[in-house]
Amino acid sequence: MDEEEQAVIDAIENDDYKVGLSALSSERLEVLRTTARNTMNEERTRISLRVPRSDLSHLKAQAMREGVPYQTLINSILHKAVMK
């Protein structure tokens, strides 16, 4: 894990990390809203998945930057990958 990732994790753990939706571009916000709508309208299946700790840290950091839960981000990435 690099210094930036560790700083994000430390801030999250100390409740010092703040990201609002205003930090997102209007285009990115619309993509996230559309993805959320599409995923909320489908039947959901719970899965268990093992990923490298560093990958999960990167995903969580990216999700925090985008102002979305990390599981939503993972779902969005999977959805885009299988719809290509």
C-alpha positions in Angstrom: 0.0 0.0 0.0 1.4 3.4 -0.9 1.4 6.5 1.3 -1.7 8.0 -0.3 -3.7 4.9 0.2 -2.6 4.6 3.8 -3.6 8.3 4.4 -7.0 7.6 2.9 -7.5 4.5 5.1 -6.3 6.4 8.2 -8.6 9.3 7.5 -11.6 6.9 7.0 -10.8 5.1 10.2 -10.6 8.4 12.1 -13.8 9.7 10.6 -11.8 12.6 9.1 -12.4 11.8 5.4 -15.1 13.8 3.8 -16.3 13.6 0.2 -19.5 15.1 -0.9 -21.5 14.6 -4.1 -20.5 18.2 -5.0 -17.0 16.9 -5.7 -18.3 14.9 -8.6 -18.8 16.2 -12.1 -22.4 16.3 -13.3 -21.6 13.6 -15.9 -20.1 11.3 -13.3 -23.0 11.9 -11.0 -25.4 11.0 -13.7 -23.5 7.8 -14.5 -23.7 6.8 -10.9 -27.4 7.6 -10.6 -28.1 5.6 -13.7 -26.1 2.6 -12.5 -27.8 2.8 -9.1 -31.2 2.9 -10.7 -30.4 -0.1 -13.0 -29.0 -2.2 -10.2 -31.8 -1.4 -7.7 -34.4 -2.7 -10.2 -32.9 -6.1 -10.5 -33.1 -9.1 -8.2 -30.0 -9.3 -6.2 -27.9 -12.4 -5.4 -25.4 -12.3 -2.5 -21.9 -13.7 -3.3 -18.7 -14.1 -1.5 -15.5 -13.1 -3.2 -11.9 -13.1 -2.1 -9.7 -10.3 -3.5 -6.2 -9.2 -2.7 -6.2 -6.7 0.2 -4.4 -4.1 -1.9 -7.1 -4.3 -4.6 -9.8 -3.8 -2.0 -7.9 -0.8 -0.5 -7.7 0.7 -4.0 -11.5 0.1 -4.6 -12.4 1.7 -1.3 -10.2 4.7 -1.9 -11.7 5.2 -5.4 -15.2 4.8 -4.0 -14.5 7.4 -1.3 -13.2 9.8 -4.0 -16.4 9.3 -6.0 -18.7 9.5 -3.0 -20.3 6.1 -3.4 -20.2 2.9 -1.2 -17.4 0.6 -2.3 -19.8 -2.3 -2.9 -21.7 -0.1 -5.3 -18.5 0.7 -7.2 -17.6 -3.0 -7.4 -21.1 -3.8 -8.7 -20.8 -1.0 -11.3 -17.4 -2.3 -12.5 -18.7 -5.8 -12.8 -21.8 -4.6 -14.6 -19.8 -2.7 -17.1 -17.4 -5.6 -17.7 -20.1 -8.1 -18.5 -22.2 -5.7 -20.6 -19.3 -5.1 -23.1 
